[in-house]
Amino acid sequence: MARKRYDESSGAGEHHERWLISYADFITLLFAFFVVMYAISIVNEGKYAVLSDALGNAFGGRGAAQQVNTHVEPVLPLSHIVNRKRAEAARRERERLQALAENLSATLLPLMKSGQVRVTQNARGIGIEINASVLFEQGEAVLHRDAREVLRQVADLLKDHPHRIEVEGHADDLPIATPQYPSNWELSAVRAASVVRLFIEGGVAAPRLSAIGHGSTRPVAPNDSPVNQARNRRVAVMILASAPEPLAPGLQ
C-alpha cells in the first residue's frame, strides 16, 4: 500500500511554541550569568576558589583554572604618598643638622669650655655665637691668626652642606667714631663680612652666605657693665635649616 504523502499545506505536525525552548535556555543562561556576577562581587576566598574550580572543570578540564588571588594591596591616596616622602625627607634633614651640630661642637669644644663660644640648635637651624674678643682686637675688624685657623675648620665642615648661612655682627653701646668705622653699624657689618670672606676662602659657596651688621640693636645682656658689654660684642653664625615643604591636601 502506497505511503500517504505529507500534505505541507495542511500544517500537520507543526509546533508554534518552539520559541519557548530557546527563550527558556536564554533565561537560564542569563540567570546563571547574574549568579556568577553576584558571587564575584562578594570578596570571599572560599567562593572564589569554588567558582574557579567549577569554571575550570567546565571549560578546560580539572585543574585548568588556577586559584584566584583575592589579596589586594591597599592603594594609598596620592597625598599620603607625597606627605610620607616629605616626612622622610624632613627626618633626614634633622639627622644631617644634628650630625653637623655635633661636629661643630667637637671642633669648637676648647672655646666652648672657656665660655667664649656657644653652639645651639633650634627649629631655625644651628647657631654659633663667638665672642668678638676671640676674633678681633677691640674696635678692629681684622681676624686674629688663631681665629682664622678655627674658622677654617668650621668652613671645612660647612662647605659640603647645602644650607644657607647668615653671619651677623653685633656690638655694645659704646660709641665708636673713627675714619674707618664711623659707628657700630659699620664695625659690626665689616666684622661679619670678614668672617664671610674667610668662609669663601675655605670653600663655602658664596651664594649661600650673607653678612649682616646689627650694631648695638640686639644685645644679649644689658650694657651696664664691662662684662655684659663684652658679651654683646660678638659674631653669630646661623646655619639655616631648609624650609619644610607644605603638606599635600588630605593630611593637613
Secondary structure, DSSP 8 states (H G I E B T S, - for coil): -------GGGTTT--TTTHHHHHHHHHHHHHHHHHHHHHHHS--HHHHHHHHHHHHHHHH-TT-S------------HHHHHHHHHHHHHHHHHHHHHHHHHHHHHHTHHHHHTTSEEEEEETTEEEEEEEHHHH--TT--S--HHHHHHHHHHHHHHTT----EEEEEE--SS----SS-SSHHHHHHHHHHHHHHHHHHTT--GGGEEEEE-TTSS-SS-SSSHHHHHHHSEEEEEEE--------TT--
